[in-house]
Amino acid sequence: MANTTCDCPAPSCNTTTPVLPEAVIKVFTIDFKAPDITELMGPRFEEYKNGKVKIDVSVVSGFDTLFSEIENDARLGLGLFDVFITPPTIMGSVAPYNGFTDLTAYIQENYLEEWLDIFPGYREIIASYNGKILMTPFDGDLLHLFYNKEILDYYNFNSPRTWQEYNDIAEQVHGKIFPPTNKTLMGSCIGRLPQCAGPYWAMQVLSSMTQTKGSSEGSLFDTKDMSPLTNDALVETLKIFEKQFKYGHPTELEGCIEINMPAMKDEECVLTLNWGNAFLSNLIPGKLGIDKAPGSQKVLDRETGKLVTCTKELCPNAVYYDDIGFVNYAPYAAFGGWSGAVNGNISDEKKKLAMEFLTFFASKEESRKWVIPKVGSREYYAGYDAYRLSHMNVEDYVEQGFDREQTDAYLNSIKEGLASPNLVLEIRFPEVAKMGSIFDIAVINHLNTTKGITATDQMRRDVMTDVTANLTKIISDYDARATIEKMEKMLPQYQKLRGVYGELNEDKNLIGDVRWIGYALGFVIIAMALLFSGWVAINRKHRVVRISQPIFLHLICLGVLVLSSAIFPLGIDDTDSNEQGRNAACASIPWLVSLGFSL
């Protein structure tokens, strides 16, 4: 501050000249996030910069409008805003136009230690596109199972490990009067209001059957060819939802996520799904159970479209239980958490300042204020979930007023989920809103149609067929438009978002149709070996054959036959065999060659 003294009447004398901001960071976000910036983020950063920077916030209502404005800014190169605070769902629509600044170099030079503290799933995949860091995470969304421990203990139930167990518990407790509270229980409470969280519930269940070998293979679409992973998995998902709905909250179709937790707080609901900020609400301290979302004992065979029993080979990340076998878990980072991006169409000076703003807010020290707030504080109502390794200290939460046992369960669920190789990630490519709407409408219509009746398998398959056809049409329509407008098609965008574009599109020198020439030559050699062996047998008494020793000649023929057999496993590659088959073929080649040559 600068104080100026002058010979003039009060109050103009001895006045204080305020420090004027030297720069303004224009932030664009959705309306309900604005208070977090104007009351929390902005003032802290302005103070950190000694008043030399001002944070100016512009907002819109609704995600569709938010995404549309960000995409238009990128397409047209407008540079109207410096920073976008948004879900990472928009990334695939913006990255092809270089609408977000590549943060990689800045992070490596100024933020690397802080960056490595973020869980791998967020920094390596959610924040990245084709190997470039385009966003800074500051929220760690993950769906958890929430349950009333007191009720489960009373009826001798453990936390459900599978969706079948979830539904069995819901069925057995639904409608019962719980003696300690004299309240009528609801087995499951999941809000299914249209255009709300319905697609997240569907993806959580579906993914436990479709994704088994890691994030890179995709949970709704196969990263190899963009084929929808629906088939029997979606049929089973509908079957699971039917039972949840039957033993669920009576107004599930009329409410969003406000259905999930209030009934739990009133100790009427037994089971539900929700994000971590439900834990931060500190509901029923000492009674709230938290666990990873249930898994599935059956998984989708991508070749046949059928459900098969989960095994160690099919589900390398599964958990084995003595009583039920392998269970595939697919922790779902639903919504993807709030993230920040720097506009790619502003000056380098503005980019650097915007990067500083985002990394300041997402730093260990600052993020702790929002992620581990003091119960009852302003930050407590912001609802940001843990996303850093440094957010995993139970004592930090206990000091802020949270229940120790609940905190321990909450953090264990996060660590298991965000550290899992099988973490399910948001799709994040164009048209994702349309795809979510297809799932939402299909599930709601099915539940309404089958309410009060027993659904048939054909009814479920009809829904699955329609959903698959609609998803395929969205992809084909987008690709057709992309061809006309000379944009990138959806598959390469999807692969880049999953970090597998180079891996899946590199020349692997696969044999292809050449294998059939090798197979033909192999059969010719085998036939000739058998023919000559037969000729030796027929002429074994001939003087020349006897001198050459028939047994020795038969061994030569056998050796040629075995050696030529190596041609067949040499023709096996990724296009016509699974991993187990390729491993067996690879192992057999040296044995056949060495044995055949020796003979």
C-alpha positions in Angstrom: 0.0 0.0 0.0 1.2 3.6 -0.7 0.2 6.3 1.8 0.0 9.9 0.5 0.0 13.0 2.8 -1.2 16.4 1.5 -2.0 19.9 2.7 -5.8 19.8 2.2 -8.9 19.4 4.2 -10.1 16.0 5.4 -11.2 13.5 4.2 -9.0 13.8 1.1 -5.8 14.0 3.2 -3.9 10.9 4.4 -5.8 8.7 1.9 -4.8 5.1 1.0 -4.2 4.3 -2.7 -5.3 0.7 -3.4 -3.2 -1.6 -5.4 -4.8 -2.1 -8.8 -4.7 -5.5 -10.4 -2.1 -5.8 -13.1 -3.9 -8.8 -14.8 -7.3 -10.4 -14.9 -8.0 -14.1 -15.2 -11.3 -14.8 -16.9 -12.8 -18.0 -15.6 -15.8 -19.7 -17.3 -17.9 -22.4 -15.5 -21.4 -23.5 -14.7 -23.5 -21.3 -12.4 -23.6 -23.5 -9.3 -19.8 -23.7 -9.2 -19.4 -19.9 -9.2 -19.5 -19.5 -5.4 -16.6 -21.9 -5.1 -14.5 -19.6 -7.3 -15.8 -16.2 -6.0 -15.7 -17.2 -2.3 -12.9 -19.7 -2.1 -10.5 -20.1 -5.1 -10.5 -16.5 -6.3 -9.9 -14.7 -3.0 -7.1 -17.1 -2.0 -5.2 -16.7 -5.3 -5.7 -12.9 -5.3 -4.2 -12.8 -1.8 -1.4 -15.1 -2.9 -0.6 -12.7 -5.8 -0.8 -9.7 -3.4 -3.8 -8.2 -5.2 -2.0 -7.9 -8.5 -4.3 -10.4 -10.1 -8.1 -10.3 -10.2 -10.3 -13.4 -10.9 -13.3 -12.6 -13.0 -16.0 -15.3 -13.3 -18.6 -15.8 -16.1 -21.2 -18.5 -15.8 -23.9 -20.3 -17.8 -26.8 -22.6 -16.7 -26.7 -26.3 -17.6 -24.0 -28.6 -18.8 -25.2 -28.6 -22.4 -24.7 -24.9 -22.6 -21.4 -25.0 -20.8 -20.0 -27.7 -23.1 -21.4 -26.0 -26.2 -19.7 -22.6 -25.3 -16.3 -24.3 -24.6 -16.5 -26.3 -27.8 -17.4 -23.2 -29.9 -14.5 -21.2 -28.3 -12.2 -24.0 -29.4 -13.6 -24.5 -32.9 -13.5 -20.8 -33.7 -10.3 -20.0 -31.8 -12.0 -17.1 -29.9 -10.0 -17.1 -26.7 -12.9 -15.4 -24.8 -11.9 -16.9 -21.5 -8.6 -17.9 -19.9 -9.6 -20.8 -17.7 -12.4 -23.4 -17.9 -13.7 -25.1 -14.8 -15.6 -28.1 -16.1 -16.0 -31.9 -15.9 -13.4 -33.6 -18.1 -16.2 -35.0 -20.3 -15.7 -32.2 -22.7 -12.1 -33.0 -23.5 -12.7 -35.2 -26.5 -14.7 -32.4 -28.2 -12.1 -29.7 -27.6 -8.7 -31.4 -27.9 -8.9 -32.0 -31.7 -9.1 -28.2 -32.2 -6.2 -27.5 -29.7 -8.8 -25.7 -27.6 -6.9 -26.6 -24.4 -3.3 -25.7 -23.7 -0.8 -28.5 -23.4 0.3 -28.3 -19.7 3.0 -31.0 -19.9 6.1 -28.8 -20.0 4.8 -26.4 -17.3 4.0 -29.3 -15.0 7.4 -31.0 -15.6 9.2 -27.8 -14.8 7.1 -26.3 -12.0 4.7 -28.8 -10.6 6.2 -32.3 -11.0 6.3 -33.4 -7.3 2.8 -32.1 -6.7 1.6 -33.8 -9.9 3.0 -37.2 -8.9 1.0 -37.0 -5.7 -2.3 -37.3 -7.8 -3.7 -40.8 -8.2 -2.5 -42.3 -11.5 -5.9 -42.7 -13.0 -6.6 -39.0 -12.8 -3.2 -37.7 -13.9 -2.4 -40.3 -16.6 -5.8 -40.8 -18.2 -8.5 -38.4 -17.1 -6.3 -35.3 -17.4 -4.5 -36.4 -20.6 -5.2 -36.7 -24.3 -2.9 -38.7 -26.6 0.0 -38.4 -24.1 -0.5 -34.6 -23.4 -1.6 -33.2 -20.1 -4.6 -30.9 -20.9 -6.4 -30.6 -17.6 -5.6 -30.2 -13.9 -7.8 -32.3 -11.6 -9.0 -31.0 -8.3 -11.8 -33.4 -7.5 -11.7 -37.2 -7.2 -15.2 -38.4 -8.1 -15.7 -42.1 -7.4 -18.9 -44.0 -6.8 -19.1 -45.9 -3.4 -21.5 -48.2 -1.8 -23.2 -46.7 1.3 -25.1 -48.7 3.8 -26.6 -48.5 7.3 -24.2 -50.7 9.4 -26.6 -50.9 12.3 -29.4 -52.4 10.1 -27.0 -54.9 8.4 -25.6 -56.0 11.7 -29.0 -56.4 13.2 -30.1 -58.8 10.4 -26.6 -60.5 10.3 -25.6 -59.2 6.8 -22.2 -58.3 5.6 -21.5 -55.5 3.1 -22.6 -56.9 -0.3 -19.8 -58.1 -2.6 -21.9 -58.5 -5.7 -25.0 -57.0 -7.3 -26.8 -60.3 -6.5 -25.9 -59.9 -2.8 -27.0 -56.2 -2.9 -30.4 -57.2 -4.3 -30.8 -60.1 -1.9 -30.2 -57.9 1.1 -32.6 -55.3 -0.3 -35.3 -57.9 -0.8 -35.0 -59.3 2.7 -35.1 -56.0 4.6 -37.5 -54.1 2.4 -40.8 -53.2 4.1 -39.6 -54.5 7.5 -40.1 -52.4 10.6 -36.7 -51.9 12.2 -37.2 -52.4 16.0 -34.5 -50.0 17.3 -36.1 -47.1 15.4 -39.6 -48.4 14.7 -39.2 -47.2 11.1 -40.2 -49.0 7.9 -37.1 -49.9 5.8 -36.4 -49.4 2.1 -34.0 -51.9 0.7 -32.4 -49.6 -1.9 -32.5 -45.9 -2.5 -31.3 -44.7 -5.9 -32.7 -41.6 -7.6 -33.6 -42.3 -11.3 -35.1 -38.9 -12.3 -34.7 -38.5 -16.1 -31.7 -36.4 -17.2 -30.0 -36.7 -13.9 -27.6 -39.5 -12.6 -29.2 -42.5 -14.3 -26.4 -43.1 -16.8 -23.9 -43.3 -14.0 -25.8 -46.1 -12.2 -26.1 -48.0 -15.4 -22.4 -47.7 -16.2 -21.4 -48.8 -12.7 -23.3 -52.1 -13.0 -22.6 -52.7 -16.7 -18.8 -52.0 -16.3 -18.5 -54.7 -13.6 -19.3 -57.2 -16.4 -17.7 -55.5 -19.5 -14.3 -54.2 -18.3 -11.9 -56.8 -16.8 -8.4 -56.1 -18.0 -8.0 -52.4 -17.3 -9.1 -48.9 -18.3 -7.4 -49.2 -21.7 -9.8 -51.8 -23.0 -12.9 -49.6 -22.4 -16.2 -50.4 -20.6 -18.9 -49.2 -22.9 -17.1 -49.4 -26.2 -14.2 -51.6 -27.3 -11.1 -49.4 -27.8 -10.1 -51.7 -30.8 -13.1 -51.0 -33.0 -15.7 -48.9 -31.2 -18.2 -51.8 -31.0 -20.7 -51.3 -28.1 -20.2 -53.6 -25.2 -23.8 -54.3 -24.5 -25.1 -57.8 -25.5 -25.9 -60.0 -22.5 -24.2 -57.6 -20.1 -26.9 -54.9 -20.7 -29.6 -57.6 -20.4 -28.2 -58.6 -17.0 -27.9 -54.9 -16.0 -31.7 -54.4 -16.6 -32.4 -57.5 -14.6 -30.5 -56.2 -11.7 -32.2 -52.8 -11.9 -35.6 -54.4 -11.9 -35.0 -55.9 -8.5 -33.4 -52.7 -7.1 -36.5 -50.8 -8.3 -38.9 -53.3 -6.8 -37.3 -53.1 -3.4 -36.4 -49.4 -3.7 -37.5 -46.0 -2.6 -41.2 -45.4 -3.7 -40.3 -42.1 -5.5 -37.1 -43.2 -7.3 -38.3 -42.0 -10.7 -39.2 -38.6 -9.3 -35.9 -37.6 -7.7 -32.2 -37.3 -8.5 -29.4 -38.0 -6.0 -31.4 -36.3 -3.3 -33.2 -39.7 -3.1 -30.0 -41.5 -2.3 -28.9 -40.0 1.0 -31.7 -38.2 2.9 -33.5 -41.6 3.5 -30.1 -42.9 4.7 -29.9 -40.0 7.1 -33.4 -40.7 8.3 -32.2 -44.3 8.9 -34.9 -45.7 6.6 -32.7 -46.7 3.7 -30.4 -49.7 3.9 -28.3 -49.5 0.7 -27.4 -46.9 -1.9 -24.7 -45.7 -4.3 -23.2 -42.2 -4.2 -20.1 -40.1 -4.6 -17.7 -39.4 -1.8 -19.2 -36.1 -0.8 -22.0 -38.1 0.8 -19.3 -39.1 3.4 -18.3 -35.4 3.8 -22.0 -34.7 4.7 -21.2 -36.7 7.9 -24.5 -38.6 7.9 -25.4 -40.8 10.8 -21.9 -40.8 12.4 -20.9 -44.2 13.7 -23.6 -46.0 11.6 -22.7 -45.2 8.0 -20.9 -48.0 6.2 -18.8 -47.3 3.2 -17.4 -49.8 0.8 -16.4 -50.3 -2.9 -19.3 -50.7 -5.3 -20.4 -54.3 -5.8 -18.9 -56.4 -8.5 -19.9 -59.3 -10.7 -19.2 -63.0 -10.8 -20.0 -63.1 -14.5 -18.2 -61.1 -17.2 -18.8 -60.4 -20.9 -17.0 -62.5 -23.5 -16.4 -59.9 -26.2 -16.2 -62.5 -28.9 -19.5 -64.2 -28.3 -21.4 -61.4 -26.5 -22.3 -63.9 -23.8 -21.7 -63.8 -20.0 -19.2 -66.3 -18.7 -17.9 -67.1 -15.2 -15.1 -64.8 -14.0 -11.8 -66.6 -13.8 -8.3 -65.4 -13.0 -7.4 -65.5 -16.7 -10.5 -63.6 -17.8 -10.5 -61.2 -14.8 -6.8 -60.6 -13.8 -7.9 -57.9 -11.4 -10.7 -59.9 -9.7 -10.9 -60.7 -6.0 -11.2 -64.4 -5.0 -13.6 -65.5 -2.3 -13.7 -69.0 -1.0 -17.5 -69.2 -1.0 -18.4 -67.5 -4.3 -15.2 -67.6 -6.4 -13.8 -64.7 -8.4 -15.6 -61.3 -8.4 -14.7 -58.7 -11.0 -14.7 -55.1 -9.6 -14.7 -52.1 -11.8 -14.5 -48.9 -9.7 -16.1 -46.1 -11.5 -14.8 -42.5 -11.6 -18.3 -41.3 -12.5 -18.5 -37.7 -13.8 -14.7 -37.6 -13.7 -14.4 -34.9 -11.0 -14.1 -31.2 -11.6 -11.0 -30.1 -13.5 -9.4 -26.9 -14.9 -8.1 -26.3 -18.4 -6.3 -23.3 -19.9 -7.7 -21.9 -23.1 -5.4 -22.7 -26.0 -6.3 -19.5 -27.9 -4.9 -16.9 -25.5 -1.4 -15.2 -25.2 1.5 -17.1 -23.7 1.7 -14.7 -20.9 -2.0 -15.3 -20.0 -1.5 -19.0 -20.4 1.3 -19.0 -17.8 -0.7 -17.0 -15.3 -3.7 -19.3 -15.8 -1.6 -22.4 -15.3 -0.3 -20.8 -12.1 -3.9 -20.3 -10.9 -4.9 -23.9 -11.6 -1.9 -25.5 -10.0 -2.2 -23.2 -7.0 -5.7 -24.3 -6.4 -4.9 -28.0 -7.0 -1.8 -28.0 -4.8 -1.4 -30.2 -1.8 -1.7 -27.4 0.6 -4.7 -25.6 -1.0 -6.6 -28.8 -2.0 -6.5 -30.0 1.6 -8.8 -27.1 2.6 -11.5 -28.3 0.2 -11.1 -32.0 0.3 -10.6 -32.3 4.1 -12.7 -29.4 5.4 -13.6 -28.7 9.0 -17.1 -30.0 9.6 -19.5 -27.1 9.3 -17.1 -24.7 7.6 -17.8 -23.0 4.2 -15.3 -25.4 2.5 -17.3 -28.3 4.0 -20.2 -27.5 1.7 -18.1 -27.4 -1.5 -18.1 -31.2 -1.9 -14.7 -32.0 -3.4 -13.5 -35.6 -3.0 -10.0 -36.9 -2.4 -7.8 -37.3 -5.4 -4.3 -37.2 -4.0 -2.2 -39.7 -2.1 -1.6 -37.0 0.5 -5.4 -36.9 1.1 -5.3 -40.5 2.5 -4.3 -39.7 6.1 -7.1 -40.7 8.5 -5.9 -38.4 11.2 -6.3 -35.3 9.0 -10.1 -36.1 8.8 -10.5 -37.0 12.5 -8.9 -33.6 13.4 -11.6 -31.9 11.3 -14.4 -33.6 13.1 -15.1 -36.8 11.0 -15.8 -40.2 12.5 -12.6 -42.3 12.6 -14.2 -45.6 11.5 -16.2 -44.1 8.7 -13.2 -42.2 7.5 -11.1 -45.3 7.5 -13.7 -47.1 5.4 -14.1 -44.1 3.0 -10.3 -43.8 2.4 -9.9 -47.6 1.9 -12.7 -47.5 -0.8 -10.9 -44.6 -2.5 -7.5 -46.3 -2.4 -8.9 -49.5 -3.8 -10.8 -47.7 -6.5 -8.4 -45.0 -7.7 -5.4 -47.3 -7.5 -7.1 -50.1 -9.3 -5.8 -51.0 -12.8 -9.5 -51.7 -13.7 -10.7 -48.2 -12.9 -13.6 -47.2 -15.2 -13.3 -43.8 -16.7 -15.7 -41.4 -18.3 -16.0 -41.7 -22.1 -15.1 -38.0 -22.7 -15.5 -38.0 -26.5 -18.1 -36.1 -28.6 -21.8 -37.0 -28.4 -21.4 -38.5 -24.9 -24.5 -36.6 -23.7 -26.6 -38.2 -26.4 -25.2 -41.6 -25.4 -26.0 -41.1 -21.8 -29.5 -40.0 -22.6 -30.1 -43.2 -24.6 -29.2 -45.3 -21.6 -31.2 -43.1 -19.3 -34.4 -43.2 -21.3 -34.0 -46.9 -22.0 -33.7 -47.9 -18.4 -36.5 -45.6 -17.2 -38.9 -46.7 -19.9 -38.1 -50.4 -19.1 -38.7 -49.9 -15.3 -41.9 -48.1 -16.0 -43.0 -50.8 -18.5 -42.2 -53.7 -16.2 -43.5 -52.1 -12.9 -45.7 -54.6 -11.1 -45.0 -57.4 -13.6 -42.3 -59.9 -14.2 -40.2 -58.9 -17.1 -39.3 -61.5 -19.7 -35.8 -62.0 -21.2 -37.1 -61.0 -24.6 -38.3 -57.6 -23.2 -34.8 -57.0 -21.9 -33.2 -58.1 -25.2 -35.4 -55.8 -27.1 -34.2 -52.9 -25.0 -30.6 -54.0 -25.5 -31.0 -54.2 -29.3 -32.5 -50.7 -29.4 -29.7 -49.2 -27.3 -27.0 -50.9 -29.3 -28.5 -49.7 -32.6 -28.9 -46.2 -31.3 -25.3 -46.0 -30.0 -24.0 -47.4 -33.4 -26.1 -44.8 -35.3 -24.6 -41.9 -33.2 -21.1 -43.1 -34.0 -21.8 -43.6 -37.7 -23.5 -40.2 -38.0 -20.7 -38.4 -36.2 -18.1 -40.2 -38.4 -20.0 -39.2 -41.5 -20.0 -35.6 -40.4 -16.4 -35.8 -39.5 -15.5 -36.9 -43.0 -17.3 -34.0 -44.5 -15.8 -31.4 -42.1 -12.4 -33.1 -42.2 -12.4 -33.8 -38.5 -11.0 -36.8 -36.7 -13.4 -39.7 -36.4 -14.6 -41.0 -33.1 -12.5 -44.2 -32.8 -9.1 -42.4 -32.9 -10.4 -39.8 -30.4 -11.5 -42.6 -28.1 -8.2 -44.4 -28.4 -6.2 -41.1 -27.6 -8.4 -40.5 -24.6 -7.6 -44.0 -23.3 -3.9 -43.6 -24.1 -3.8 -46.6 -26.6 -3.9 -44.8 -30.0 -0.3 -45.6 -30.9 -0.4 -49.0 -29.4 -3.5 -50.1 -31.3 -2.5 -48.4 -34.6 1.1 -49.3 -34.8 2.3 -51.8 -37.5 2.6 -55.0 -35.5 3.8 -56.9 -38.6 0.8 -59.3 -38.3 0.9 -62.2 -40.8 -2.7 -61.7 -42.0 -3.8 -63.8 -45.0 -0.2 -64.9 -45.7 -0.7 -67.5 -43.0 -2.8 -69.6 -45.4 0.1 -69.9 -47.8 2.2 -71.2 -44.9 -0.6 -73.6 -43.8 -0.8 -74.9 -47.3 2.9 -75.5 -47.6 2.8 -77.1 -44.1 0.2 -79.6 -45.2 2.2 -80.3 -48.4 5.3 -81.1 -46.4 3.4 -83.3 -43.9 1.7 -85.1 -46.8 5.1 -85.7 -48.5 6.6 -86.9 -45.2 3.8 -89.4 -44.8 4.0 -90.4 -48.5 7.8 -91.1 -48.3 7.3 -92.9 -45.0 4.7 -95.1 -46.6 7.0 -95.7 -49.6 9.8 -96.9 -47.2 7.3 -99.3 -45.5 6.2 -100.8 -48.8 9.8 -101.2 -50.1 11.5 -102.0 -46.8 12.8 -105.3 -48.2 14.4 -103.7 -51.2 18.2 -103.9 -51.1 18.8 -100.1 -51.4 16.2 -99.4 -48.6 17.6 -102.1 -46.4 21.1 -100.6 -46.8 19.7 -97.1 -45.9 18.1 -98.6 -42.7 14.2 -98.3 -42.8 14.0 -97.3 -39.2 16.4 -94.4 -39.8 14.4 -93.3 -42.9 11.1 -93.4 -40.8 12.7 -91.2 -38.1 13.8 -88.7 -40.8 10.2 -88.6 -42.1 8.9 -88.2 -38.6 11.4 -85.4 -37.9 10.3 -83.5 -41.1 6.6 -83.9 -40.0 7.2 -82.5 -36.5 9.4 -79.7 -37.8 6.9 -78.7 -40.4 4.2 -78.6 -37.7 5.9 -75.5 -36.3 4.4 -73.6 -39.3 0.9 -73.7 -37.8 1.6 -72.0 -34.4 3.8 -69.5 -36.3 0.6 -68.4 -38.1 -1.3 -67.5 -34.9 -1.5 -63.8 -34.0 -3.7 -61.3 -32.3 -6.4 -61.5 -35.1 -7.4 -65.1 -34.6 -6.7 -66.1 -31.0 -7.0 -65.0 -27.4 -4.1 -64.4 -25.1 -4.1 -68.0 -23.7 -4.0 -69.4 -27.2 -1.2 -67.1 -28.3 0.8 -68.1 -25.3 0.4 -71.8 -26.0 1.3 -71.3 -29.6 4.4 -69.3 -28.8 5.6 -71.9 -26.2 5.1 -74.8 -28.7 7.3 -73.4 -31.5 10.8 -74.0 -30.0 9.7 -77.5 -28.9 8.5 -78.5 -32.3 11.5 -77.0 -34.1 14.1 -78.5 -31.8 12.4 -81.9 -31.6 11.8 -82.1 -35.3 15.4 -81.1 -36.1 16.8 -83.5 -33.7 14.9 -86.4 -35.2 
